[in-house]
């Protein structure tokens, strides 16, 4: 009953936050850069994170929060209940397109993801899951993923990793581009995770993601049989940045062994 109550509470917060984001398009955004010129944040990112924190602090004061914009807690462990939140995943899309962004939220207990959410705000699509109870899109069950092959797969991959770069051998990714049925890049890790979970794409990888980017989506994807690890095939850690791969089970090992080689 504890998780069911928490699930209802989280969904209500997410939907209210989505309404606030949609209403924000009527006002002018204040846009800033963070780590580099393309790492953007807006006043709405900050306001939505603070909205979540205000309610969580009031209603679940014993819970901790790890949020992208830094208004939550400084954590060295994931002991207890921890909310891992990205108020707007895909801020560049939010600014330029007013679509293709999402609220990403994972609720973890002692380091284990127990509830996961991705909310595609503009399409009103709420992907959700409770560990051990399946995954859902707008409360309709998402089917378990069927096996497929690389030649039939659509892969989520940023084009910047296919050119020479300091992180990964790009020749393997060039072969992947040739061997796969198609390559896509949506600019939101959360949405790409949702698309893997629903079979819209078959795998997604990235060189550098933060815990709040993937915490919710990892719970959802694993409930439908996808495998989520870093690019070394290791279990995900949710206290710092790492590489990331999520794929149908039938593709995961093949991608790691045949196409991915980190420098």
PEDA-V251002 format. One record per residue. N is the residue number from 0. PHI is phi in whole degrees, -180 to 180 (* if undefined). NEAR is the number of other C-alpha atoms within 10 Angstrom. Layout:
N_PHI_NEAR, N_PHI_NEAR
This chain:
0_*_6, 1_-62_6, 2_-69_13, 3_-63_11, 4_-65_9, 5_-65_14, 6_-62_19, 7_-61_10, 8_-64_13, 9_-63_21, 10_-62_16, 11_-64_12, 12_-62_15, 13_-62_22, 14_-63_16, 15_-65_14, 16_-63_21, 17_-61_22, 18_-62_14, 19_-62_16, 20_-65_22, 21_-61_13, 22_-68_10, 23_-67_13, 24_-66_13, 25_-80_8, 26_-116_7, 27_-81_8, 28_-82_13, 29_-101_9, 30_-111_13, 31_-130_12, 32_-102_11, 33_-107_10, 34_-64_7, 35_-146_7, 36_-64_8, 37_-100_11, 38_-96_11, 39_-101_16, 40_-143_22, 41_-120_18, 42_-60_13, 43_-73_20, 44_-51_22, 45_-67_18, 46_-66_16, 47_-69_22, 48_-62_24, 49_-66_18, 50_-60_16, 51_-61_21, 52_-62_23, 53_-57_13, 54_-72_12, 55_-64_19, 56_-60_14, 57_-76_9, 58_-94_11, 59_-135_12, 60_-63_11, 61_-83_11, 62_-82_17, 63_-108_23, 64_-134_23, 65_-117_25, 66_-118_24, 67_-60_21, 68_-85_19, 69_85_12, 70_-90_13, 71_-91_20, 72_-100_14, 73_-92_12, 74_-112_12, 75_-114_8, 76_-141_11, 77_-110_20, 78_-66_14, 79_76_13, 80_-88_19, 81_-131_23, 82_-95_28, 83_-107_29, 84_-127_28, 85_-116_29, 86_-65_31, 87_-142_30, 88_-90_27, 89_103_23, 90_-61_25, 91_-62_20, 92_-65_17, 93_-56_22, 94_-73_16, 95_-85_9, 96_-116_10, 97_56_15, 98_-168_17, 99_60_22, 100_-141_28, 101_-153_31, 102_-87_29, 103_-118_28, 104_-145_31, 105_-123_30, 106_-112_27, 107_-115_24, 108_-122_15, 109_52_12, 110_86_16, 111_-109_18, 112_-71_24, 113_-108_21, 114_-140_29, 115_-136_29, 116_-144_33, 117_-135_30, 118_-118_29, 119_-77_22, 120_-61_23, 121_-78_16, 122_-99_11, 123_52_13, 124_-111_15, 125_-108_20, 126_-89_27, 127_-149_30, 128_-160_30, 129_-121_20, 130_-52_16, 131_85_11, 132_-123_12, 133_85_19, 134_-123_28, 135_-140_21, 136_-120_18, 137_50_13, 138_69_12, 139_-100_10, 140_-59_15, 141_-93_21, 142_-65_15, 143_-64_18, 144_-72_20, 145_-90_12, 146_-64_11, 147_-150_13, 148_-119_15, 149_-58_20, 150_-67_12, 151_-106_12, 152_-100_20, 153_-105_21, 154_-111_24, 155_-84_26, 156_-152_23, 157_-73_16, 158_-61_13, 159_-65_9, 160_-86_19, 161_-86_18, 162_-91_13, 163_-53_11, 164_-153_11, 165_-79_10, 166_-110_13, 167_-143_18, 168_-67_18, 169_-75_21, 170_-63_16, 171_-64_16, 172_-74_21, 173_-63_15, 174_-62_13, 175_-64_22, 176_-59_19, 177_-71_12, 178_-84_14, 179_-77_15, 180_-68_14, 181_-166_17, 182_-125_18, 183_-135_15, 184_-144_13, 185_-106_16, 186_80_18, 187_-148_21, 188_-60_26, 189_-61_30, 190_-66_25, 191_-65_27, 192_-63_32, 193_-61_28, 194_-71_20, 195_-64_25, 196_-62_33, 197_-98_21, 198_80_21, 199_-72_14, 200_-130_21, 201_-110_29, 202_-161_30, 203_-147_25, 204_-138_25, 205_-152_17, 206_-84_17, 207_-157_12, 208_-130_16, 209_-100_19, 210_-55_22, 211_-70_27, 212_-68_31, 213_-125_31, 214_-62_29, 215_-71_32, 216_-65_33, 217_-64_26, 218_-64_31, 219_-64_33, 220_-62_29, 221_-68_22, 222_-70_25, 223_-107_25, 224_96_19, 225_-76_26, 226_-115_21, 227_-123_27, 228_-145_19, 229_-84_20, 230_-78_23, 231_-99_14, 232_81_16, 233_-91_12, 234_-59_12, 235_-70_20, 236_-112_15, 237_-119_21, 238_-121_17, 239_-165_12, 240_-74_15, 241_-160_17, 242_-71_19, 243_-154_23, 244_-143_23, 245_-129_28, 246_-158_28, 247_-53_28, 248_-55_20, 249_-70_18, 250_-105_19, 251_-57_22, 252_-66_14, 253_-63_13, 254_-62_20, 255_-65_15, 256_-84_11, 257_-107_12, 258_-132_17, 259_-112_19, 260_-140_17, 261_-77_12, 262_-83_9
